[in-house]
């Protein structure tokens, strides 16, 4: 399993989610990302680095893969 590093914006967004169910969905998606970070679409051509996007039912996550770590860059929630 990879380590996870969340930048300040991702932490703020996680804290601002509407309820525990939303946080659980985001954390479940994060767990899936940790297990297999490169299995999600690579959008590097858009941002110029190895960046991937993963989607849950109501959430999405943009993250970078580094040697042994997953850096969460942004989290979104559909209202």
N, C-alpha and C positions, 0 to 999 in steps of 0.2 A: 504494500500500500504506500502511496506517496504522501509526503507531508503536505499540508495546506497552509498557504500564506494568504491572508485576506488584507487588502489595502483598506485604508480608512473609509473610503466611499462605500465599499462592499459591506463593511461592518455597520456603517450608518444605515444603509438600506435594509440590512437584515434586522436591525433593531427597530426600524420603522414599519416593518410588515404588520398587517392588520391584526393578526392573532397567532396563537400557537400552531394552529393548523397550517397557516402559511409558512411559518418558520420550519415546521416539520417537513413540508414539501420541498422547500429549498435545501434543507440539510440532507434529505433523501437524495436529491439530485446531486448534491455535492459528494455524497458517498459513492454514487454511481460513477461520477467523474474520477474520483480518487482511484477506484478499482481499475479503470481502463481509460485514462485521460485522452489517449490518441484515437479512440473509437468514435469520437464526435467530430462533426465537420470542422475542417481546418479553414479558417477564413483569412489566412495570412495575406492573400492577394489584396484584401481590403485594407488591412492595417499595417502590413509590412513586417510582421514578426510571426512566430509560431503561436497563433492565437486560435482557440477553438470556441465554439458555441454549443451549449447543451440546453435542451428544453424539457420542462416538465409540463403538467397539465395547465398550470396557471403561472409558471415562472420560467425564467431563462437565465442563463449565466454565460458570461464571457470570461475566459481564463487563458492564461499562458502556461505552457509546460516547460519547466526547467529541469535540469538534472536532479531527479529525486524529489521534485516538489511541484505542486500545482499552485499557481498564484491566481486567486480570484480577482479579476479586475472590475467586474460590474455584475450586479444582480438586478433583475427586473421582476415586477409582479404585475399581472394583468388584473385590473379592477373590474 
